[in-house]
Amino acid sequence: AAPAVAAVAVAAPAVATVAPPAAPLHCPLTTLRDRLHLACFFDADSHPLARHFVRHYATVVGVRLERMTFWVHAPTTTDANGVDDPRAYATAAAAAAAEHSLHAEGVDDVRRISSRWSDKLMLNVTNEFIKALPRDRWLVFANIDEFFYFPCDMQRRIAERKTTFCADMEDRVAQSRRAVELREAPPIDEQFPVRCRIRQSLRPRGQRPTTTEKITLFLASPAGRPHRQYKSPHRLFSQYGKLGRCNNTGSFSHYTATTMYVQAIEKKLRNFRWNPTVEMDYRSQLKLLRADAPLC
């Protein structure tokens, strides 16, 4: 008899398994698109951030360009005593550069402010803008170095009658973990990929920590009541009880680990009088950003 031949086991071809795509961490505010506005009040010297800022809010958040409003602060006098200062000419040039950048991105509503800087000035301008909005409009009010994100369940939260949202600052730092120059390209989040919480550790132990939570989105007039108004850059007046409570959405990116921001702090300390706590915070930031050591 012929010898038995052992059968050769043939493995079934491997079937590649494709993992389902990860759920996005954030989504544009699509359902609010027709009622969503963006407002920003910024110093003209921060104009290199303008293009990055507009692109972020147009694409990541979903704000229409025609619903964006910017106030470019370019004082004609910058001296603490109100004396004409030659630096004002440089500020005017920076304002023109800021306006050019914003117009180039498709933003039309750009307004120049020449009054002397103060938080009160910024809040008054913003509060008047809010009062002029139709009652059903939503507003994102952000500084030029603040890039907000919103989770993908915002439609559900709004359906649950949440009308005010907030998030916590998360500093973004270059790979070197040192203050570097901001470039026009690549996108800002690629230039500053490292996430840090610098401001949370600025003050000595035992002192009240720096406020790092900010209002990121709110309805102009909940339930037809008077329009919301800012009490401080971080807070709205508590006008509505439970209806106005802040609903936290996580964190947002804060881009201040730049050489431009170092110059901005120097300017603020040189030209304006601050209360001791704010001045201490600015000096702590300046010392940290100037040091030849990792920021985090």
Beta strands, then each sheet from edge to edge (+ up, - down):
strand 1: 36-43
strand 2: 68-73
strand 3: 109-113
strand 4: 138-141
strand 5: 146-147
strand 6: 164-173
strand 7: 194-196
strand 8: 213-219
strand 9: 230-232
strand 10: 235-236
strand 11: 247-254
sheet 1: 3+ 2+ 1+ 4+ 8- 6+ 7-
sheet 2: 3+ 2+ 1+ 4+ 8- 6+ 11+ 5-
sheet 3: 9+ 10-
end
